[in-house]
Amino acid sequence: MAETSPQRAYRAACPGCGAPVEFRSAQSTHAVCGYCHSTVVRDGDTLSRIGKMAEVFDDFSPLQLFAAGRFNGRGFTVVGRLQYKYREGSWNEWHAVFDDGSSGFLSEDNGAFVFTLPTTLQREVPAAAQFRVGATTAISGRPFSVASNEQVSLAAAQGELPRLPPLGQPFAMVELRSNAGEAQVLGIDYGTQPPTLSLGRSVLLDDLQLTGLRAESAKEDKARQFACPNCGAQVAVALAGSQSITCGACRSIIDLSQGIGAELRHAAQDEPVQLLIPLGTQGQLQGAQWQVVGFQHRMGAEPGDSDEQFGWDEYLLYNAKRGFTFLVDAEDGWSVVKPTTGAPVLSGNAQSATYLGTRYALKDSYNAETTYVAGEFYWQVQRGQKTFNRDFESGKNLLSLEQTPNEVTWSGGGRIDSDTVAKAFGIENRKALLQRGDALPVGGKSGIGCVTVIVLFAIILVVLLLFSRCTSCDPRVENCSSSGSSARSSGGSFGGFSSGGGHK
């Protein structure tokens, strides 16, 4: 594919150091000098220096300045980047300029990407405080659900930009999601006055036909290793966008959201959980090759009932072209799920939800908490993170809602049987340990032979052992219920609340 280039461009000397600063889009008003990091503002043909920008921290994103691709049949070039931070981590928004000089943003979203274009409202933009998380509102005649309302701040920037909020000063950013027709994401950025609006949809990097991505040399082990701040052991980071990782030696959770070069925060954790599928395992699932890169154990309890608790496991899977998805191990079976781009419609009494034309019935409502983590994560995972969850189902299809005061995350997927999991990850020798609610009695012929008796005896023995395990197990570290009651489903509390929200 030929490299894209704008029809017109403007270049002037940086007021700080004299190096050339280029503007490819007439809509761009700000830039960060690549040499002295001066922040400059453009007024006609004049550049004025208004300060100095903090350097972006190296998060090893596959994107970089001057990467090129195509979106909706139009060529574009990445010319700038905004790095935002909020209470749970950080994310990038990449400024893309099209061949005609117009621009959009390629933003991080739930371990994937959303391509957004500028938009406007036919009325004045409401104040951020008027958007209540979980509420439904109409924007330009279309229904949207408020997915997040966060206080964020600009951590750093580089390149050419159409907007530039004050460095380090908090401001509101609201995100709304719609399921009307094609799932859409509407962002309202209150870092400028008037607020900036953008509307977009989910994209795969492979579909954008991108060229000029970061070279493989950027992933050298030497550049991605550091000493654990708790025990000093070497920790290697394998994924480009990891925001959190656990130390293999002391099991501490290490915060990477400010980059490896920044001060690393850590949290010690005990009570190690035994993983049925080890980290690093690769498997063929749903037509793609996945690698297990992260794991978290979570606990649930019905509101007002602390006596009965149940635990489940979530394996974070990664594919270079498809991004991230979750393999969930609950008492009643396995499921494969991922965050949705659009927002399902919750009924007035919250007893059902509708998504992409399918109605899902409420199965469970409960409080959830993360109790143990291992591996790498694209969000800043922590022990003790809490959410309120609702799980819905329609046959083998699952839908889950996770909510905190500032964020709502929907996830969807479907059940799979334990045989599929065992074969996908090459662990048939552990097949018995993977069996859950999908392990049903096997019908037989009339008449019972000796072999059948032996098999039935073995099955009964295994069931008794499993029953004993579940009635005496600790749901903080095992996939079971503390009361020994009927099997409970995580429904796919898929990935934790911090996996969703405002392009994070």
Steps between C-alpha positions, in 0.01 A plus 500: 500500500637840407580733787225754558578871509284810542431735212636794699736536796643787705847504655666759721795525737441413865511820712694307763783334307457584131429141393228457234145446628252373242121527480334263253142596582341844493297386802812456714570788736767351729820301466780367718850553364672166458836647601453730800144394597376858482123528479415736216171648385430602143333831417490534123860473384643583843614255767508599866663303780263452795699257716679169507334160472587200712654213304267213418581186695581197290201268520617294201186559298515346151407844361741785448515837326475486119340156490255501207181313415147521363166556670166503317686502170714804587874503560634650823829561680556499877656837588443546876428333829327598824577297811227520764499366853220435747463325834532148352779552247565670169423478128598650164306690238680520166427799273444383141496746207323395179621583149255791478635660818210401727580300810380238748635297791599135534439435869565207731184323615470186714820348365389582145460826303228748406529740205314825571420806289399849621127557543266767635169523684198696388481650847737614773707221652369418851730534799692184588317471833172445314623168358427230757684173440255230393230745391362516147480825306421611147772665291389644164194276512695180572498312833831478685596347834747684727793256530746712699546842657859540615735773613806473275807711426750536219825324594697572181469568129704493182466607141220699335168540681161667445451553873720512807350511851715647780774262609425321827174683574201270561188530290197285424477252215167331434445198280167383361430184305216412265355181361278672242605343168880479501645511852647846553708686758441871571767683699460842663831664595459786748869589483415770246233771489261433350531124561629289210280218369602194298301206364652169394489123480719205587775405252769235465850627425532234231192636320652848486779369269757675717859549393785656694419332831770461761775263392537166673828628643292721730399185684852393599506331838767738625268796457218325681672369812524661840563406862194426713463791745410253777752215472746611229437203270506568124154554351454479120208675328387328180190695391503842339223659701538343844391726786555243775711188554576257782848399613564129444718482811306679776158528324482877559268697271703773326347815349638577151251774414764775520757308295788279606730799542270656759481410867339157521231441759432151625260312724592172668257210483492160666267200468626390157242344271577194289439569131346216300640658181853634561600849389663496158293204376386538138184353355275501195157631592219638282716502191795691647823431687487637855758528776417506871660823628307579819288343770280626780292326766183675607239454771129576499229538763135596479427850634436480874610135521862462612456137608488354150798582280606345172819525298589484133804544274565720198782434253603796283574383144694697237518487121705757310225570246190452716620660821379360833221269609415310819466131574278475810498194728187502718332226702236436236738491203747680275435798276687726255409867520626852428387859570238632259540820300131585509281528808224240548161635605405416858127461572332732747484236773851372416363147448618481139735664250492520121808503278525473120136387481529225764322514835692369802332405830653592835666205672697644793575830674795519740794699632839396361858546618840412350703294750804378306675589173789362294660595170455815288194719449413786266331681789627574850367199686503500880397269779189622672341657189124480552204518264127433501414244233195378315519187284253427220463199272321389184568133440877465482545872439606714795492870580645666809478848652765625744452833672691739724409860587704628203471226241277239339644212297299255290649173381358227281584151382393139520549175685741230387544148638800383698607258223548796266713680759715193563561438128556867418785538751643147480416403858294185440694338784331746738158461342334371818604816687338717233155338517230729635122519466529379141607152616169314463421131568561272205206280388559126458345183358263278696686263722807578709828320460801489729685769309197728527477440874865588543460816290190605695680438829791715383265778394323492837835509680613802295167677567534438873855633498393808307206552736732473797736752340227751425340479844832560676685717253596864533333708225774762541739271316279231340217476250222400739225615737559534874153367579521194277177608334409453136750622243525872446614674185726799469283558198824631368593784731720537210829666571418736782350847486826671412510316169228724365415863476652807346737366237718343765 
